Amino acid sequence: MAKLRVVLAGVSFVVALTLGLISATPFDVFAQAKGAASLVDINSATLAELEKLPGVGEATAKKIIAGRPYQAVGDLAKVGVHKNTIEKITPMVTAGPALPAAKAAAPPPAAPAAPAETKKAAPEKAAKAAAQSEAKAPPAKGMVWVNTDSKVFHREGDRWYGKTKEGKYMTEAEAVKEGYRPSKEGSAKKSAKE
């Protein structure tokens, strides 16, 4: 009688496997064993819940949390989760609706307010950075760009002409008179032209 039960159980397993009622991969079996109700929601899971998933460590879990909300599990690739990890966890996770702002985890405490001087300095720094990347137009033809920080002047056509952080335009005669020296780059170009 016991042998008959074992045989019937084996036949039932083979029939279920054949009909697709039971999956053959370990990950699918794990997901089925846990049930659909216990899927991990990548939009609301805690760090600890995400770390329990195969292939997901602390760093990956933090990436997942930082990239929320997701429309689908495949969106995890956008935050740098490896495709093999996504394939492993797909049967175990779901992308539920994003939590409303009130129910979402509280954001970290805000940094103390910056002094007024710092707030004014930020736009000035941004303006200087923009000016550095884009050359300033000279007020008149034939002027040189003087880097007031390095005491070097650049002629038109030099790589740093109008682009250094600290500088101003002046005539070459004024630059020499005030003690500025020509850049090596500019000197090479001038002697090549002669």
C-alpha positions in Angstrom: 0.0 0.0 0.0 2.9 2.4 0.9 4.6 1.6 -2.5 1.3 2.4 -4.3 1.1 5.8 -2.6 4.7 6.6 -3.6 4.0 5.6 -7.2 0.8 7.7 -7.3 2.6 10.6 -5.8 5.4 10.3 -8.4 2.9 10.0 -11.2 1.0 13.0 -9.9 4.2 15.0 -9.8 5.1 14.1 -13.4 1.7 15.0 -14.6 1.7 18.3 -12.8 5.2 19.0 -14.2 4.1 18.1 -17.7 1.0 20.3 -17.5 3.1 23.3 -16.3 1.4 23.3 -12.9 4.8 23.0 -11.3 7.9 24.7 -12.7 11.2 22.9 -13.2 13.5 25.8 -12.2 14.5 26.3 -8.6 13.6 30.0 -8.7 10.1 29.3 -10.0 9.6 26.5 -7.4 10.7 29.0 -4.7 8.3 31.6 -6.0 5.4 29.1 -6.2 6.1 27.8 -2.7 6.0 31.3 -1.3 2.8 32.1 -3.1 1.8 35.2 -5.1 0.7 37.0 -1.9 4.2 37.0 -0.6 5.9 38.7 -3.6 8.3 41.4 -2.6 7.2 44.8 -3.8 10.2 46.7 -5.1 8.4 50.0 -4.7 7.8 49.5 -0.9 10.1 46.8 0.3 12.6 47.6 3.1 16.4 47.3 2.7 16.3 44.0 4.7 13.5 42.5 2.5 15.4 43.3 -0.7 18.6 41.9 0.7 16.9 38.5 1.1 16.4 38.2 -2.6 19.1 36.1 -4.5 21.9 38.2 -6.0 20.8 41.3 -4.1 23.3 42.7 -1.5 23.2 45.9 0.5 24.6 48.0 -2.4 22.0 46.7 -4.9 19.2 47.1 -2.4 20.2 50.7 -1.9 20.2 51.3 -5.7 16.7 49.8 -5.9 15.4 52.0 -3.1 17.1 55.1 -4.6 15.5 54.5 -8.0 11.9 54.2 -6.9 9.2 54.2 -8.2 9.2 51.5 -10.8 6.5 50.6 -13.4 7.9 47.1 -14.0 10.5 44.8 -12.6 12.6 45.3 -15.8 13.0 49.0 -14.8 15.6 47.9 -12.3 18.1 47.8 -15.1 17.9 51.6 -15.3 19.5 51.9 -11.8 22.3 49.5 -12.5 20.9 46.2 -11.3 22.6 43.4 -13.4 20.3 41.6 -15.9 21.1 38.2 -14.4 20.0 39.4 -11.0 16.8 40.8 -12.5 16.1 37.4 -14.2 16.7 35.6 -10.8 14.4 37.9 -8.8 11.6 38.5 -11.4 9.4 35.6 -10.2 9.8 36.7 -6.6 9.1 40.4 -6.9 6.4 42.8 -8.2 6.3 46.5 -9.0 3.2 47.6 -7.0 1.8 51.1 -7.2 4.1 53.8 -5.9 3.4 54.8 -2.3 1.8 58.3 -1.8 4.2 60.8 -0.4 2.5 60.7 3.1 3.0 56.9 3.3 6.5 56.8 1.9 9.4 56.4 4.2 10.3 59.6 5.9 13.2 61.4 4.1 16.4 61.9 5.9 16.5 65.0 8.1 17.4 68.1 6.1 20.8 69.7 6.4 20.9 72.9 8.4 20.2 76.0 6.4 23.3 77.5 4.8 24.3 81.0 5.7 23.1 83.8 3.4 26.7 84.3 2.1 26.9 80.7 0.9 23.6 81.0 -0.9 24.9 84.0 -2.7 28.2 82.3 -3.5 26.5 79.3 -5.2 25.1 81.3 -8.2 28.5 83.1 -8.5 30.3 79.7 -8.6 27.9 78.4 -11.2 28.4 81.5 -13.3 32.2 81.1 -13.1 32.0 77.5 -14.1 29.9 78.4 -17.1 32.3 81.1 -18.0 35.2 78.8 -17.7 33.7 76.2 -20.1 32.7 78.9 -22.7 35.2 81.4 -24.0 34.4 85.1 -23.3 34.4 87.4 -26.3 37.1 90.0 -26.4 35.9 93.7 -26.3 38.2 94.6 -29.2 40.1 92.7 -31.9 43.8 91.8 -31.1 43.4 91.8 -27.3 45.0 89.1 -25.2 43.4 87.1 -22.3 45.3 87.6 -19.1 45.1 84.9 -16.4 45.4 87.1 -13.3 46.0 84.0 -11.2 49.0 82.5 -13.1 50.3 85.9 -14.5 50.2 84.4 -18.0 48.5 85.9 -21.0 47.0 84.0 -24.0 46.7 85.2 -27.5 43.7 84.6 -29.7 43.7 81.0 -30.9 45.3 79.6 -27.7 43.5 76.8 -25.9 42.9 78.9 -22.8 42.0 82.2 -24.6 39.1 83.6 -22.6 38.5 80.4 -20.6 40.5 80.5 -17.4 38.7 81.0 -14.0 40.4 84.3 -13.2 41.2 86.7 -16.0 40.5 89.7 -18.1 41.2 91.2 -21.5 43.8 93.8 -22.2 46.2 94.8 -25.0 49.4 92.8 -25.3 51.4 96.0 -24.5 49.4 96.6 -21.3 49.9 92.9 -20.2 53.7 93.1 -20.7 53.8 96.5 -18.9 52.0 95.0 -15.9 54.4 92.1 -15.7 52.4 89.3 -17.4 54.3 86.8 -19.5 53.1 85.1 -22.7 52.0 81.5 -22.5 54.3 78.9 -23.9 51.5 77.8 -26.2 51.1 81.3 -27.5 54.9 81.7 -27.9 55.1 78.6 -30.0 52.4 79.7 -32.3 53.8 83.2 -32.7 57.3 81.9 -33.6 55.8 79.3 -36.0 54.0 82.2 -37.9 57.2 84.2 -38.2 
